Amino acid sequence: MKNFKGKVVQFLRDEEGLELAEYAVAGSLIVLAVVTAFTGLGTAIAGAITKITGHIT
């Protein structure tokens, strides 16, 4: 665990590559993709449950 923490700290202190604003944009895009995927998945599951309940009743 200490090794992982050390690598994360080293990565965050590295000044090369993406800047903080770019990390924020990348993080936002990832969150947007996850929310979109789970919204679609939730809709599909709700439809399947409705279909199953219709067959039971």
Distance bins in CASP14 RR format, pairs under 12 A and 6 or more apart:
PFRMAT RR
TARGET T0000
AUTHOR 0000-0000-0000
RMODE 2
METHOD distances of the structure
MODEL  1
1 7 0 0 0 0 0 1 0 0 0 0 0
1 8 0 0 0 0 0 1 0 0 0 0 0
2 8 0 0 0 0 0 1 0 0 0 0 0
2 9 0 0 0 0 0 1 0 0 0 0 0
3 9 0 0 0 0 0 1 0 0 0 0 0
3 10 0 0 0 0 0 1 0 0 0 0 0
4 10 0 0 0 0 0 1 0 0 0 0 0
4 11 0 0 0 0 0 1 0 0 0 0 0
5 11 0 0 0 0 0 1 0 0 0 0 0
5 12 0 0 0 0 0 1 0 0 0 0 0
6 12 0 0 0 0 1 0 0 0 0 0 0
6 13 0 0 0 0 1 0 0 0 0 0 0
6 14 0 0 0 0 0 1 0 0 0 0 0
7 13 0 0 0 0 0 1 0 0 0 0 0
7 14 0 0 0 0 0 1 0 0 0 0 0
8 14 0 0 0 0 0 1 0 0 0 0 0
10 16 0 0 0 0 0 1 0 0 0 0 0
11 17 0 0 0 0 0 1 0 0 0 0 0
11 18 0 0 0 0 0 1 0 0 0 0 0
11 23 0 0 0 0 0 1 0 0 0 0 0
12 18 0 0 0 0 0 1 0 0 0 0 0
12 20 0 0 0 0 1 0 0 0 0 0 0
12 23 0 0 0 0 1 0 0 0 0 0 0
14 23 0 0 0 0 0 1 0 0 0 0 0
17 23 0 0 0 0 1 0 0 0 0 0 0
17 26 0 0 0 0 0 1 0 0 0 0 0
18 24 0 0 0 0 1 0 0 0 0 0 0
18 25 0 0 0 0 1 0 0 0 0 0 0
18 26 1 0 0 1 0 0 0 0 0 0 0
18 27 0 0 0 0 0 1 0 0 0 0 0
19 25 0 0 0 0 1 0 0 0 0 0 0
19 26 0 0 0 0 0 1 0 0 0 0 0
20 26 0 0 0 0 0 1 0 0 0 0 0
20 27 0 0 0 0 0 1 0 0 0 0 0
21 27 0 0 0 0 0 1 0 0 0 0 0
21 28 0 0 0 0 0 1 0 0 0 0 0
22 28 0 0 0 0 0 1 0 0 0 0 0
22 29 0 0 0 0 0 1 0 0 0 0 0
23 29 0 0 0 0 0 1 0 0 0 0 0
23 30 0 0 0 0 0 1 0 0 0 0 0
24 30 0 0 0 0 0 1 0 0 0 0 0
24 31 0 0 0 0 0 1 0 0 0 0 0
25 31 0 0 0 0 0 1 0 0 0 0 0
25 32 0 0 0 0 0 1 0 0 0 0 0
26 32 0 0 0 0 0 1 0 0 0 0 0
26 33 0 0 0 0 0 1 0 0 0 0 0
27 33 0 0 0 0 1 0 0 0 0 0 0
27 34 0 0 0 0 1 0 0 0 0 0 0
27 35 0 0 0 0 0 1 0 0 0 0 0
28 34 0 0 0 0 0 1 0 0 0 0 0
28 35 0 0 0 0 0 1 0 0 0 0 0
29 35 0 0 0 0 0 1 0 0 0 0 0
29 36 0 0 0 0 0 1 0 0 0 0 0
30 36 0 0 0 0 0 1 0 0 0 0 0
30 37 0 0 0 0 0 1 0 0 0 0 0
31 37 0 0 0 0 0 1 0 0 0 0 0
31 38 0 0 0 0 0 1 0 0 0 0 0
32 38 0 0 0 0 0 1 0 0 0 0 0
32 39 0 0 0 0 0 1 0 0 0 0 0
33 39 0 0 0 0 0 1 0 0 0 0 0
33 40 0 0 0 0 0 1 0 0 0 0 0
34 40 0 0 0 0 0 1 0 0 0 0 0
34 41 0 0 0 0 0 1 0 0 0 0 0
35 41 0 0 0 0 0 1 0 0 0 0 0
35 42 0 0 0 0 0 1 0 0 0 0 0
36 42 0 0 0 0 0 1 0 0 0 0 0
36 43 0 0 0 0 0 1 0 0 0 0 0
37 43 0 0 0 0 0 1 0 0 0 0 0
37 44 0 0 0 0 0 1 0 0 0 0 0
38 44 0 0 0 0 0 1 0 0 0 0 0
38 45 0 0 0 0 0 1 0 0 0 0 0
39 45 0 0 0 0 0 1 0 0 0 0 0
39 46 0 0 0 0 0 1 0 0 0 0 0
40 46 0 0 0 0 1 0 0 0 0 0 0
40 47 0 0 0 0 0 1 0 0 0 0 0
41 47 0 0 0 0 0 1 0 0 0 0 0
41 48 0 0 0 0 0 1 0 0 0 0 0
42 48 0 0 0 0 1 0 0 0 0 0 0
42 49 0 0 0 0 1 0 0 0 0 0 0
42 50 0 0 0 0 0 1 0 0 0 0 0
43 49 0 0 0 0 0 1 0 0 0 0 0
43 50 0 0 0 0 0 1 0 0 0 0 0
44 50 0 0 0 0 0 1 0 0 0 0 0
44 51 0 0 0 0 0 1 0 0 0 0 0
45 51 0 0 0 0 0 1 0 0 0 0 0
45 52 0 0 0 0 0 1 0 0 0 0 0
46 52 0 0 0 0 0 1 0 0 0 0 0
46 53 0 0 0 0 0 1 0 0 0 0 0
47 53 0 0 0 0 1 0 0 0 0 0 0
47 54 0 0 0 0 0 1 0 0 0 0 0
48 54 0 0 0 0 0 1 0 0 0 0 0
48 55 0 0 0 0 0 1 0 0 0 0 0
49 55 0 0 0 0 0 1 0 0 0 0 0
49 56 0 0 0 0 0 1 0 0 0 0 0
50 56 0 0 0 0 0 1 0 0 0 0 0
50 57 0 0 0 0 0 1 0 0 0 0 0
51 57 0 0 0 0 0 1 0 0 0 0 0
END
